[in-house]
Amino acid sequence: MKLRYLPPVILSSCALVATSFAGASAANLPTPANQQPTTTQVSEDTDRIIVKFKDEQPKEVREEVANKVEAESDAVDNSQLLKETTAADEKSSVISADKMLNPDEQKEVIANLEKDPRVESAEPDRLVKALASTSEPYYSKQWALTYDYLDVAPAWSKYTGVGQTIGIVDTGYSVHPDLETSGSYGYDFISSPSLSRDGGGRDTNPLDQGSDNPSVDWHGTFVAGIAAARANGTGTTGVAPSAQLTYGRALGLNGSGYVSDIADALIWTSGGYVPGVPTNKRPATVVNMSLAYPDNTCSDLMQSAINDSLSRNVPVVVAAGNEGQSASNYSPANCYRAIVVGASTSWYTLTEYSNYGEMLDVVAPGGTTGRDIFGPLNTGSSSIGSPTYGTMNGTSMAAPYVTGTIALMKQAYPAITVEQIRNILTSTGYNLQGYKQVDAAAAVKAAADLAPVPASQFTLKGAIGDYYKSKGGITKFGSPTTNEFSGVNGGAIQAFAKNYSIYWTSRTDAHSVNFAGSIGARYRDSDYERGLGYPAFDEVSIPGGAMQKFAPASGPLNALYWTSQNGTHLVAERGAIGSRFTNEGGTGKYGFPVEDEGGIGSGGARQVFQNGSKQNRFYWAPNTGAYLVNGNGAIKALWESRGGVNTDGFPVTDETPTAGGAVQYFRNANWAETGIWWSSTTGAHAMNSKGAIYNYWWKNGYVSKFGFPVTDEVTNSDGSATVKFSNGSTLKWTANGGVRVVR
């Protein structure tokens, strides 16, 4: 598709630059297509052990050895010979246990087996499963990532962007399940209030407000998704799904922005100083600028910004532009030492729209009509809507494929220079009409091979080193991929090849986080230790799921709970709901959270837990505290049908048994209180629990005399109020006569 270019606008004698973006089609969420994964990952836990015998052994001997496992191991209650393996040569067999064994338990079983003189060796029968990144629901739509094009999947077996941060100089971010929940980190550099669309000039909120132009709406979100969409099972995956994102919002209305704002955003995202702007606490290790504007020479300001980034060894990846002209006439593609990316088609040609020429370093898939690039978008335009998916095409899309690849390369070799990156991209790329199309797997491998110090030679020391050695070492964690580095609040962190990081603080000691798992993924998306604190202990299996808790600098813990049905959710133990849940039995009593604690009503909060078939709903408000509502109960159903927290307010008691039924009280913001009573014969009915009818009922025998209400308290046309009870009586209140019994 030939992409429309927005011409420059002159405002107050300053050039207002419009980027050359692809058109977006923010369609409804598509139906996921079945996608066969192309790479794998391995579960740490297994219920099988492979045993190789020194000589051929009869079946009865192999069965004897298998049965010894349960006798010699505290972890196994029942074991048996499952099958022969290795062409059934009677030298190798598989022994099964009655439970999944963690790595420490496997080591114990293996050590006991190898004490038997008939056993030559034993090893876990590893449980292999599809890698999450190629199992995303919409991965089949991401043709650009596959073997025939970018070929990124082989690199994911070792590198997913851990420890890297991608800077996105663009239209800002939008909330999307494909992007890290901490994605709001960044800065809004738009100095013109008329362009910013958020009511002011520069500020700390880089939220995209929509460009009010469908051809460029949510451009920054789409670009970020190509580079680093999370492999979390919700939609698409980015080239570097474990990389963090830092946003420099520089483009606003119509996708336009001043060159000076763009330059400042580049400097800041790459870790440089910009006057009047707070220090970037999450500097990028590679920056993407999917923008291009006509200028026969690179301006001094833009070149200076690029040079500033390069001085910190931060590559700057830019789009070549979409005019089908020489890229030398477009900036920042014509800036010295930027990595310039053109756009290729799915049939291995340069796209009709892509700028071309000697300025291009490499090309990558940019999409064309009918063979579009697919990614995260938003339904809005003139205002913020809801997360969705759709298509865009352009060199703007090609650039983040290269940016994500560079993030993988820098994880493989953190000290790699910008020129080494450029040389590897061109030398490993394959020929496409005289250009080099990026081959991600080859480029990442070349970067890893170039690293002068093997990953295994990074230093292990102190508490992290002791923990590493005592908990399985290279077998469990893989080799270190970084030296120990500082975290917030005086902590220390070290990353390892098998997607683990080990964290230490004086408060928590050393513990690991498994970033290949759902809890680790949520921890990453919650801004690591900056968001949740340091791990207080290792991830543990608990009946029905798994759990890990994290300690902030002070105060109660943050707990992440996971189940296969509900995914991973946060219980904040510092809050009234989290405190009550934890102190009263946690998942054993209330089940697992099915949602994070969220706001409801006017200043209140709710969190729902599921324990088998029973749903437990905690509600909290400042004037009530935290109380539990039975999510399966008739009281809850009536309360919600009456308007819930917006009408009767929040619970001030749990549901309480009373004389063959149950009651629960609620209070609204005006301090009016409502009681809802239930019995199996009357159902649930409500009355004013501070009213005269309730007081009369309570003082004159309550349910033992009148029974349960069979109607709600109603106000009649004459101003009186009535409630009918299960003994056949009706209590009626009038202003003049008070309460009396009527039949």
ZIHU-V511924 format. One line per field, one symbol per residue. burial: + if it has 24 or more other C-alpha atoms within 12 Angstrom, else -. A space follows every 10 residues. Layout:
burial: ???
This chain:
burial: ++++++-+-- -----+++++ ++++++--+- -------+++ +-++++++++ +++---+--- -++-++++++ --+-++--++ ++++-----+ +++++++--+ ++++++++++ -+++-+--+- +++++----+ ++++++++++ ++++++--++ ++++++++++ ++++++++++ ++++++++++ ++++++++++ ++--++++-- ++++++++++ ++++++++++ ++++++++++ ++++++++++ ++++++++++ ++++++++++ ++++++++++ ++-+--+--+ ++++++++++ +++++--++- -+++++++++ -+++++++++ ++++++++++ ++++++++++ ++++++-+++ +++++++-++ +++++++++- -+++++++++ +--+--++++ ++++++++++ ++++++++++ ++++++++++ ++++++++++ -+--++++++ ++++++++-+ +---+----+ --+++-++-- +-++-+++++ +++++-+--- ++++++++++ +++++-++++ ++++++++++ ++++++++++ ++++++++++ ----++++++ +++---++++ +++---++++ ++++++++++ ++---++--+ ++++++++-- ---+++++++ +---++++++ ++-+++++++ +-++++-+++ ---++-++++ ++++++---- ++++++++-- --+++++++- -++++++++- ++++-++--- --+--+++++ ++++------ ++++++---+ +++-----++ ---
